[in-house]
Amino acid sequence: CCCRVGVPVLVLLAAIVAGSLQYFLRQPKYAEQVVRKLVEVGGIPETIWDHIQVVDDSAWADIITKLNLGIAEGYMHQKIKVDPLPFFLTLMNGTAVGPRRRDEGGELLGLLVRVLNLPKDLSALLVNMQTRERSKRVTTKHYDA
């Protein structure tokens, strides 16, 4: 049946599109444009830029591909300078990232995150990296140390 052939082709096509999008978003100038557009679409006030300064342009790709973790890692690795309290209060207060995340902007952000995570999610479905040996090693390292 053509459905059996069609599903793997669609999955492969989706993975290629998501991988291409990830590559595109790893380019600092494009990542910055996408972050700025998401700020606008998400209803986040322009004053957010008063609380963050990007020092290393690679931080833009981290922010768009890792979201909160990208901001935190950028701060830790001194790729960005941020005044955390006013930054996160501005980010969360009445925006699509905060209480309006179910509105239009939040759905767009959610879709983008799902698309960006697609290659990782597909590989997790196809290849289980967790083995009994690896599980024992992780447990020993974390709990018997």
C-alpha positions in Angstrom: 0.0 0.0 0.0 1.2 3.5 -0.8 0.4 4.6 2.8 3.2 2.5 4.2 5.7 4.1 1.9 4.2 7.6 2.4 4.6 7.8 6.1 8.4 7.3 6.2 8.8 9.7 3.3 6.8 12.3 5.2 8.8 11.7 8.4 12.0 12.1 6.4 10.8 15.2 4.7 9.8 16.7 8.1 13.2 15.9 9.5 14.9 17.5 6.6 12.8 20.7 6.9 13.4 20.8 10.6 17.1 20.2 10.2 17.3 23.0 7.6 15.5 25.3 9.9 17.9 24.5 12.7 20.8 25.2 10.3 19.2 28.5 9.3 18.6 29.6 12.9 22.3 28.9 13.8 23.3 31.8 11.6 23.5 34.8 14.0 21.9 37.4 11.7 18.9 35.2 10.9 18.6 34.0 14.5 18.5 37.7 15.7 15.8 38.5 13.2 13.7 35.6 14.3 14.1 36.4 18.0 13.1 40.0 17.4 10.1 39.0 15.4 9.0 36.5 18.1 9.3 39.3 20.7 7.0 41.4 18.5 4.5 38.6 17.8 4.5 37.4 21.4 3.4 40.8 22.6 6.6 41.3 24.6 7.3 45.0 25.2 10.2 46.6 23.3 11.5 47.5 26.8 12.8 43.9 27.0 15.9 45.2 25.1 16.6 47.6 27.9 17.4 44.6 30.2 19.5 42.4 27.8 22.7 43.1 25.8 24.1 40.4 23.4 27.9 40.4 23.7 28.6 37.4 21.5 26.4 37.0 18.4 26.3 33.2 18.8 23.9 33.9 21.7 21.1 34.7 19.2 21.2 31.1 18.0 21.2 29.8 21.5 18.3 31.9 22.5 16.1 30.8 19.6 17.0 27.1 19.6 17.2 26.6 23.4 14.8 29.4 24.6 15.1 29.8 28.4 18.1 27.5 28.6 19.7 29.5 25.8 19.3 32.7 27.8 20.6 31.1 31.0 23.6 29.5 29.3 24.3 32.8 27.4 24.3 34.6 30.8 26.5 31.9 32.4 29.0 31.9 29.5 29.0 35.8 29.4 27.6 35.8 25.8 24.8 38.1 27.1 24.5 40.6 29.8 21.1 40.6 31.5 19.5 42.2 34.5 17.5 39.0 35.4 14.7 40.3 37.5 13.4 43.1 35.3 14.1 41.0 32.2 12.0 38.0 33.3 9.3 40.2 34.8 9.0 42.0 31.4 9.1 38.7 29.5 6.4 37.0 31.6 4.0 39.8 32.4 1.0 39.7 30.1 2.9 38.2 27.1 2.5 35.1 24.9 5.5 33.6 26.9 3.7 34.3 30.2 0.0 34.2 30.9 -1.1 34.7 27.3 0.9 31.7 26.0 -2.3 30.1 24.7 -3.0 33.1 22.5 -1.9 33.5 18.9 1.8 34.3 19.7 2.1 31.4 22.1 0.9 29.0 19.5 3.4 30.3 17.0 6.2 29.9 19.6 5.0 26.4 20.5 4.9 25.4 16.9 8.5 26.7 16.3 9.7 24.8 19.4 8.1 21.6 18.2 9.6 22.0 14.7 13.1 22.7 16.1 12.9 19.7 18.4 11.7 17.4 15.6 15.1 15.9 14.6 16.0 15.1 18.2 12.5 13.7 18.8 12.7 11.5 15.7 16.1 10.2 16.5 14.8 9.4 20.0 12.0 7.3 18.5 14.4 5.5 16.1 17.4 5.0 18.3 17.2 4.4 22.0 20.5 5.6 23.4 19.7 4.2 26.9 21.1 0.7 27.5 21.4 -1.3 30.7 25.1 -0.6 30.8 24.7 3.1 30.3 21.9 3.3 32.9 24.1 1.5 35.4 27.0 3.8 34.7 24.9 6.9 35.1 23.4 5.6 38.3 26.8 4.8 39.7 28.2 8.1 38.7 25.4 10.2 40.2 24.4 8.2 43.3 27.5 6.3 44.4 29.9 9.2 44.0 
